[in-house]
Amino acid sequence: MDPQALLELYGLEGRQAAGAAWLNRVEHAWQCARLARNAGAAPSLQLAAWLHELGDLMAGHPATAAPDGPDQTLARSETGAAQRAAAVLQPLFGDTVSEPIALRLQARRCLASTKPDFRRRLSAAELEAVEREGGLQSAREARAFLQRPYAPQAIKLCLWDMDAHDPTLRPPSLEGVLDTLRRLMWLLQASEPLRTGTWLRTPRPTLRQPKAAPAV
């Protein structure tokens, strides 16, 4: 999957409900990225905010859905979706984009374990998901998680994800949202490749340079 295919997938599947019926996945992604930008996050973390539900979108599209087989239960779970998204994004944009997404569900476990206010905000379905992912972390486990590379970014991403469900806040248009996402992906591809060895070894799929900055 290349960046253009990501944009097409968001255009095709982004109207799926994002947990709450009043927002679709594109609107939720836009709100999450808006929170990241307003917090002064690096462009790579802003892109992670845009694409953190990529695995769920892939699962809903026949061409990218998890195949049937003995591992399909994991592949179609939240954890499996995060892993698939990270696997797609790492060769395109590097660890700074893929790893916060890969660690987001572990970040949710950490926050649920250490922040009672956060745990109270979780729905019954989200609390069940925390249990499926391993349950609440001990103090030792939480400290160990927070020392992992990209764990702080995953914590931020998890908090933005939680807050990006405002039914009164809408993007101007789907086209404007996708153009903003296109520009951010192009910016990261045009920058110096301060990525992993995989990024350096993999030919970079290219995007056409946007003509002008859209209003956000």
C-alpha positions, 0 to 999 in steps of 0.5 A, spaced: 500 500 500 502 506 498 500 513 500 495 514 494 492 508 496 491 510 503 488 517 501 483 512 496 482 508 502 480 514 507 475 516 501 472 510 500 471 507 507 472 513 511 464 514 512 464 508 517 462 510 524 467 511 529 465 508 535 460 514 536 454 514 531 455 522 530 462 521 527 465 517 521 472 515 521 474 521 517 471 526 522 474 522 528 481 522 524 481 530 523 479 531 530 484 527 532 490 530 528 487 537 529 488 536 537 495 533 535 497 540 531 494 544 536 498 541 542 504 542 537 506 535 536 511 533 530 508 532 523 510 525 524 505 524 530 500 529 527 500 523 521 500 518 526 493 521 529 491 522 522 492 514 521 491 511 527 485 507 525 488 505 519 487 498 521 480 498 522 479 501 515 483 496 512 479 491 515 472 494 512 475 494 505 474 487 501 481 488 498 485 490 504 481 485 509 484 480 514 484 473 510 481 467 513 485 463 517 487 460 523 490 467 525 484 471 523 481 472 530 487 476 532 488 479 525 481 482 526 481 484 533 483 491 535 490 489 537 491 486 530 488 492 526 494 496 530 499 491 528 497 491 520 497 499 520 504 499 523 506 494 518 503 498 512 506 505 515 513 503 517 516 502 510 512 509 508 514 513 514 518 510 519 518 508 526 516 515 528 509 514 525 508 507 526 510 505 533 505 510 536 500 507 533 503 500 534 503 502 542 496 505 542 492 500 545 498 498 550 498 506 552 490 505 553 492 499 558 497 504 562 493 510 562 487 505 565 492 503 570 495 509 572 489 514 571 483 513 575 479 519 571 481 516 564 479 509 566 472 512 568 471 515 561 472 508 558 466 505 555 464 498 557 466 495 551 473 499 551 474 496 558 472 489 556 478 491 550 483 493 556 481 486 559 482 482 552 489 486 551 492 483 558 488 487 563 490 493 568 498 494 568 501 493 575 505 499 577 512 496 575 509 494 568 506 501 567 513 504 569 517 499 564 512 501 558 513 508 559 520 507 558 519 504 551 521 508 545 515 512 543 511 510 549 510 518 550 508 519 543 503 513 544 500 516 550 499 522 547 495 519 541 491 515 546 489 521 549 487 525 543 483 519 540 479 519 547 478 527 546 476 526 538 469 525 539 466 532 539 459 532 535 459 539 534 466 540 530 466 538 523 471 539 517 469 543 512 469 538 507 471 531 505 475 533 499 479 538 504 480 533 509 483 529 504 487 534 501 490 536 508 492 529 509 495 529 502 499 535 504 502 532 511 504 525 507 508 529 502 511 534 507 514 527 511 516 524 504 519 531 502 523 531 508 530 528 510 529 521 511 531 521 518 527 514 518 530 507 520 534 502 515 528 499 512 526 506 510 532 507 507 532 501 503 525 501 501 524 505 495 519 511 497 512 511 493 511 518 491 505 523 492 504 529 487 506 535 490 499 539 492 498 546 489 496 550 495 495 549 502 487 548 504 484 552 509 483 547 515 
